[in-house]
Amino acid sequence: MTKEAKKAKKKVEDKHHQWIYETTGKYVPGGVSNYIGKLKDEGGKIVVIIREDMDYNQLSRLLNTSKIMSHARDMKGLSTWCWQRGLVPMAGETEEDREAEKAMWNKKKIIPLDIKEVIL
C-alpha cells in the first residue's frame, strides 16, 4: 500500500465508531437460554440490551425474523442492525449535516461502526 492509500484508509477508520458488545450466559436455539448482550459505545454508555431468556426473545427475533444476523456472534450483522435503526451518531451541527453524512456513508456502502464482542 502506498503512503497516500494508508493515509486515506486511516482517515476513514478514524471516523468509525468503536463499540463493545458484552455478552453473558448462553444462547440455546429453541431451548431455554440465559443470554444477555449489552452494546456499549466508546464512552461505556449502554446503547441497547439484547436478552434471551424465559421472558424475552430479542436475540431469536434478530436471528430468525429480521434475517440481519446469521448467528449470535455476528457483529457485522449487529452493526447493520444498529445502522438501520439510526443508533449510530453522526457528526454535524445541524440535522441536514447529519443526514448528508449518513447519505455519504450509504453511497459508499460502508457502515461506520466496528463492534468487538467481549464474553464475560
Secondary structure in CASP SS format (residue, H / E / C, confidence):
PFRMAT SS
TARGET T0000
AUTHOR 0000-0000-0000
METHOD secondary structure of the structure
MODEL  1
M C 1.00
T C 1.00
K H 1.00
E H 1.00
A H 1.00
K H 1.00
K H 1.00
A H 1.00
K H 1.00
K H 1.00
K H 1.00
V H 1.00
E H 1.00
D H 1.00
K C 1.00
H C 1.00
H E 1.00
Q E 1.00
W E 1.00
I E 1.00
Y E 1.00
E E 1.00
T E 1.00
T E 1.00
G C 1.00
K C 1.00
Y C 1.00
V C 1.00
P C 1.00
G C 1.00
G C 1.00
V C 1.00
S C 1.00
N C 1.00
Y E 1.00
I E 1.00
G E 1.00
K E 1.00
L E 1.00
K E 1.00
D C 1.00
E C 1.00
G C 1.00
G C 1.00
K C 1.00
I E 1.00
V E 1.00
V E 1.00
I E 1.00
I E 1.00
R E 1.00
E E 1.00
D C 1.00
M C 1.00
D C 1.00
Y C 1.00
N E 1.00
Q H 1.00
L H 1.00
S H 1.00
R H 1.00
L H 1.00
L H 1.00
N H 1.00
T H 1.00
S C 1.00
K C 1.00
I C 1.00
M C 1.00
S C 1.00
H C 1.00
A C 1.00
R C 1.00
D C 1.00
M H 1.00
K H 1.00
G H 1.00
L H 1.00
S H 1.00
T H 1.00
W H 1.00
C H 1.00
W H 1.00
Q H 1.00
R C 1.00
G C 1.00
L C 1.00
V C 1.00
P C 1.00
M C 1.00
A C 1.00
G C 1.00
E C 1.00
T C 1.00
E H 1.00
E H 1.00
D H 1.00
R H 1.00
E H 1.00
A H 1.00
E H 1.00
K H 1.00
A H 1.00
M H 1.00
W H 1.00
N H 1.00
K H 1.00
K H 1.00
K C 1.00
I C 1.00
I C 1.00
P C 1.00
L E 1.00
D E 1.00
I E 1.00
K E 1.00
E E 1.00
V E 1.00
I E 1.00
L C 1.00
END
